[in-house]
Amino acid sequence: MKQSITVIKRNLAGEETWRHTGLIKHREQNVLILPSRCCAEARFSCPDMPFQSILLKKNDRFVETYYTDRWYNVYEIHDRDDDRIKGWYCNISRPAILEADDHLSYVDLALDLWVMPDLKQLVLDEDEFAAFDLDPETRSRAQKALEELRLRFR
């Protein structure tokens, strides 16, 4: 039986802005007994809505990968009807924190990368990220994370 996990998205102030549940598909652990990578599966729960060049549909399958040592997480989005990959939504964020065995949270830094199945890329929310009052180290880590993702999906 797969274990359920609650994923909590937080803003810069640490306030919860979104919460959803999924099933843990895979978990790796590092020497501190924390997952360095946690992969969960969840279903899109909102009504059908256009996003970039696709239609996100209620019950599309999201395979979500969170890292405790990287400044991003990645959602691989599969169509609910035929399971084809629609693309990858990459959130630039502070590293994920395991708050309890069944609760994981991350602080969203607004900057995102959308990768289409043909590997074309689109950086999203650059203006929002630029407007954040971030310390130089956080801003630099976020920009490096974006570049790492851009190279990963070439």
N, C-alpha and C positions, 0 to 999 in steps of 0.2 A: 504494500500500500504506500502510495506517495504521500509525503508530508506536505501539508498546506503551509503557505507563507504569506504574510501580510507585508506589502511593500508600501512605504510611506515616502511621498515626495515632500520636501521641505523648501521653504524660501530662505533667503540669506539670513533672516532673523531666527531661523530654526522653527518657524511655525509650519504646521502641517497644511499643505495646499491640496493634496490628493492622496487617496488611499485605494488600493485594490488588493485582491488576493489572487494567488496562483498556486500551482503545485510545483514543488521542487523536482526538477528533472535530474540535476547533477550538482554536486557540491564538492569542491576541493578544499583541503585545509592546509594551512601553513603551520609553522612551528608554534605559533601562539594559540593554536586550536581555534582559530577563527577562519571562516571560509575566505580564501583569497579570491575565489570565483564561485558564484552561485548562479545557476541557470534555472529559471522558473518558466512555467508555461501558464499563460492567462488568456482569457477571451475578452475581446473588445466589447465593452458593455454599453456604449453609447449608441444612439440611433445612427443609421447610415449617414455619412458625411463626406463631402469632397475634401481631399487633401492633396495639394500639389497636383500631380497628374493621375492620381488614383482615386478610387472610392473606398474609404474605410467602411466596412460593413459590420453591423452588430454580429458578434461571434467570430470575427476574424481571429485567427490564432496568433498570439504574440509569444515568441520564444525570447525571453528577456535574460540578458547576462549582466550581472553586477559584479564589480570588483572592489575589494577593500584596499587595493594598492594602485589603482589607476583612476584618473580624473575623468572618467566617462562610464556610461553604461550603454548597451546596444540592444535594441528591440528588432528582431527579425520578424517581419510581418508576413503571414501566410493567409491567402484567401480562404474564407470559410467554405466555399463551394468546391473548389478543386485543389486546395492546399498549395497552389503555386505561390512562389515568393513574390510579394509586391514590392519589397524593398527593405531597407534597414534604416531605422530612425535611431540616431546616436545623440544622446544627451551629454553635454559637457557638464560635469558635476564634481563636487568633492567626492572622494572615495566613499563607497558605501560603508555603512556601519551596521553590524548585526546587533540589534538592541535586545533581542531575546532569541531563543532557538527558532522561533517562528515569526519574528518581526525584523525587517531590514529597512533602513532608511537611507536617503541620500539628499544632499542639498543641491538643488538645481541652480546652475549658473546662467541660464537662459540660452546660451549659445548652443546651437544644434547643427547636426549634419544629416541631410537626407540623401541616401544613396539608392538609386534606382537599380532594377535588375541588370540593366546594361552597364552598370557601374558609373553612370553620370552622377555628378555630385552637386548638391546645392547647400550652401551654408545659410542657415536661418537665424533670425533674431540677433543679428550683429549690432543693430542700434540699441536694443535693450541691454545687451551685454556691455556695450560701450558706456551706457548711462549708469551702470552699477558703480558704486563707490567701493572698489576692491583694492586691497593692498597689492603692491607690485608683485609679490611672490604668487599670490592667488591668480592674478591676471596672467602672469607668465605661464603658470602651470596649465591654466585653461587653454591658452593659445597653443602650447606644446601638445596638449591632448588632442586638440582639433587637428593639428598637423599629423600626429600619429595615426589618427583615424583616416585621414585623407590618403595617407600612404598605404594603409592596410587594405583599403578598398580599391586599389589601382588594378 
